């Protein structure tokens, strides 16, 4: 069966990841956008160069997943446990990693703009070559990897976003408009 629907591919990924990986080798332009992979355990799947835009991996355990070159725009990774996965050259704009644990992941040349890292554990993940990490939201509870695993221009201690900025003259004074 060479012409799978999205539902067929979802079931193939869930039940026979190796068969999916073998099928994928012969394909181009695979669209798995807006699929819900929540609450699954996925190991060793090749999602490289696949459109996963707006999909959900919430509460999912992902191990040794290849997301290199994938479109992960606005993907939901909340509360996911992600281990030893490759995000090289992935587009992760607007992805939500809140309350997730991401250990030993590679983000070389990944676009991180607009990502949300609220209370995220990023221990031992490599962000050195990641782009736009300064354009992410995070809080004091976010656990970043060691400084040598972060871009040189990134300050993990500054967690206030633009909504917290105030004019000094406005503090403590009320004005009528």
Secondary structure by P-SEA (a helix, b strand, c coil): cccccaaaaaaaaaccaaaaaaaacccccccccccccccccccccccccccccccccccbbbcccccccccccccccccbbbcccccccccccccccccbbbcccccccccccccccccccccccccccccccccbbbccccccccccccccccccccccccccccccccccccccc
